[in-house]
Amino acid sequence: MHIAEGFLPPAHAIAWGVASAPFVVHGVRSLTREVREHPESTLLLGASGAFTFVLSALKLPSVTGSCSHPTGTGLGAILFRPPIMAVLGTITLLFQALLLAHGGLTTLGANVFSMAIAGPWAGYGVYRLLRGWDVPLMVTVFFGAFVADLSTYCVTSVQLALAFPDPGSGFLGALGKFGSIFAVTQVPLAVSEGLLTVIVMRLLVQSSKGELTRLGVLLTRSGERKQEAVAR
């Protein structure tokens, strides 16, 4: 997913940076408030960031100028919501660009928009929708992580198609080509990430039940009654 350094035209790189900035600024405020009001959450925040860093560093060759890999953003989005995940994802992408030559500084805005913003929001939206339908927690976690991963690559395909439209079929033709190439590696990776995220969530339920209850991932009886009332 990481678009390589210097691969996007300057105008596109700047535009995606501008589009990403408000989400990251809002996320910094949300993260600051979370740490100030609940300092005990720093360990889980660090674990969510580390999960994203490790998974998204496992890259496979794919589209020219990019690559395929898990994203790891679904877990953090489910635990702390997408605004905070925008910050964790941005930090991850920045360190990978500087330390691993994975992605780049000129393409940071585009990579942040796809992996740290669009993916987490899409995954969290599916997670919340399924929770509202009283779907079992681990099923919602799987689909949340699956959609967060897959939607990241859909957005990356759009970014590349906008920057490099097909000479004959234009944007739509390029989108079809980029998307189909990504799909070969990304669909299995999204399924694998969903299953891995479920395993991690099961471990967290055992070790951090109180924190997950505070975050709203695990519902108390009053929370369950309230959710049932909303469903009615």
Secondary structure, 3 states (H helix, E strand, C coil): CCCCCCCCCHHHHHHHHHHHHHHHHHHHHHHHHHHHHCHHHHHHHHHHHHHHHHHHCCCEECCCCCEECCCCHHHHHHHHCHHHHHHHHHHHHHHHHHHCCCCCCCCHHHHHHHHHHHHHHHHHHHHHHHHHCCCCHHHHHHHHHHHHHHHHHHHHHHHHHHHCCECCCHHHHHHHHHHHHHHHHHHHHHHHHHHHHHHHHHHHHHHCHHHHHHCCCCCCHHHHHHHHHHHC
